[in-house]
Amino acid sequence: MTETVTTTRNLSALDAANASDWARSEARDSLQLWDLYGQLRDILDAVPNHGHEGLSRAYQWDVERACNTQEQEARGFNRLTDATKLKDVRYRWIQVYPVTGGSEGHYIHVDLFWQRDYHEGRVPLFLLKTFGGHAEAVMLAGLLARVLGV
C-alpha cells in the first residue's frame, strides 16, 4: 500500500507540472536526452525498493548498427547523443513495454518507433532492468509511459 501511495504522490507532482499527456509529450520532446534521463532517474529514485540503478541510456549503444538504413539516417537516428532533443528527430511514437530477460530479471524498453512507406524500425532510447518480478516490470513500464506522455 505504501508503494502505491508514494508512486501516486510522485505522479501527482508530475501532473501538476504537466497536466495532460500532450503537455508531458511536449515537455519530453523539448528536453535534451541527458535531461530526460535525469528526470527518469529522479522518478525511479522515488519508487520504494527500486531506484535508478538499472536505468541505462540505450541510445548510446552501437550507433552504427542502429543506423543501418538510409531511412533511419534521414530521420536523424544516427545523431542521437546526450544533447539530442526528440523534437529534432522524426519518429512516429514512443513505445514502453516490459519483457522477460533471457537469463534473469525483467527489462523495460523505451524505444522510438518510425514508420514510412512500408518500412519501419525502432531505435532504443532507454532500458531499465529490474529483479522485482513481472508485476514490478509492468508497474514500472506503466509509470514510465505515464511520465513520458505515452
C-alpha positions in Angstrom: 0.0 0.0 0.0 2.8 2.4 0.8 4.4 1.9 -2.6 1.2 2.8 -4.3 0.7 5.9 -2.2 4.3 7.1 -2.8 4.1 6.5 -6.5 0.7 8.3 -6.7 2.3 11.3 -4.9 5.1 11.4 -7.4 2.7 11.3 -10.3 0.5 14.0 -8.7 3.6 16.3 -8.6 4.3 15.4 -12.3 0.7 16.0 -13.2 0.7 19.4 -11.5 3.7 20.5 -13.7 2.4 18.9 -16.9 -1.4 18.4 -16.6 -2.1 16.3 -19.7 -0.4 13.6 -21.8 0.1 16.3 -24.5 1.8 18.6 -22.1 4.1 15.7 -20.9 4.8 14.9 -24.6 5.8 18.4 -25.4 7.9 18.7 -22.3 9.6 15.3 -23.1 10.3 16.3 -26.7 11.8 19.7 -25.7 14.4 18.2 -23.3 17.8 17.0 -24.2 18.1 13.2 -23.8 20.5 13.7 -20.9 18.0 15.9 -19.1 15.2 13.4 -19.9 17.4 10.6 -18.5 17.9 12.7 -15.3 14.2 13.2 -14.9 13.5 9.4 -15.3 16.3 8.7 -12.7 14.6 11.1 -10.2 11.2 9.5 -10.7 12.7 6.0 -10.3 14.6 7.1 -7.2 11.2 7.9 -5.6 9.8 4.4 -6.2 10.2 2.4 -3.0 12.6 -0.5 -3.1 13.8 0.3 -6.6 15.9 3.4 -7.5 17.5 4.2 -10.8 20.5 1.8 -10.8 19.1 -0.4 -13.6 18.4 2.6 -16.0 20.7 2.9 -19.0 20.9 5.2 -21.9 20.4 2.7 -24.7 20.7 5.4 -27.4 24.4 5.4 -26.9 24.8 1.7 -27.9 26.3 0.7 -31.2 25.3 3.7 -33.3 26.5 2.0 -36.5 24.2 -0.9 -36.1 21.2 1.2 -35.1 21.5 3.2 -38.3 21.8 0.5 -40.9 19.3 2.0 -43.4 19.2 5.3 -45.2 15.7 5.8 -43.8 16.9 5.8 -40.2 19.8 8.1 -41.1 17.4 10.5 -42.9 15.3 10.7 -39.7 18.3 11.7 -37.6 18.8 8.5 -35.6 22.5 8.4 -36.5 22.9 11.5 -34.4 21.4 10.5 -31.1 23.6 11.9 -28.3 23.1 13.3 -24.8 22.4 16.7 -26.4 19.7 15.4 -28.8 16.2 16.7 -28.4 13.4 14.4 -29.5 11.6 17.3 -31.3 14.6 17.3 -33.7 14.1 13.6 -34.6 11.3 12.4 -36.9 9.6 9.5 -35.2 6.1 8.0 -35.2 5.7 7.2 -31.5 7.4 6.1 -28.3 7.0 2.5 -27.1 7.3 1.5 -23.5 7.0 -2.2 -22.7 8.3 -4.9 -20.3 10.0 -8.1 -21.4 11.3 -11.1 -19.6 15.1 -11.3 -19.6 16.9 -14.2 -21.3 18.6 -15.5 -18.2 17.4 -13.3 -15.3 15.2 -10.4 -14.4 12.9 -8.3 -16.5 13.6 -5.3 -18.7 11.5 -2.2 -19.6 12.3 -0.9 -23.1 11.7 2.7 -24.1 12.1 2.9 -27.9 11.4 5.3 -30.7 9.4 3.8 -33.5 9.4 5.1 -37.0 7.2 4.0 -40.0 7.0 5.2 -43.6 6.3 3.7 -47.0 6.1 0.1 -45.7 9.3 0.4 -43.8 9.5 0.5 -40.1 12.1 0.3 -37.3 12.8 1.0 -33.7 15.6 2.8 -32.0 16.3 2.1 -28.3 16.3 5.1 -26.1 16.4 3.8 -22.5 16.5 0.4 -20.9 15.6 -0.4 -17.3 16.4 -3.7 -15.6 14.6 -5.0 -12.5 14.7 -8.1 -10.4 11.3 -7.4 -8.8 9.4 -9.8 -11.0 6.9 -9.4 -13.8 4.4 -7.4 -11.8 7.0 -4.8 -10.9 8.2 -4.6 -14.5 4.6 -4.0 -15.6 4.2 -1.3 -12.9 7.4 0.4 -13.9 6.5 0.3 -17.6 3.2 2.0 -16.7 5.0 4.6 -14.7 7.5 5.4 -17.4 4.7 5.5 -20.0 2.8 8.0 -17.9 5.8 10.2 -17.2 6.7 10.2 -20.9 3.1 11.0 -22.0 2.8 7.8 -24.0 
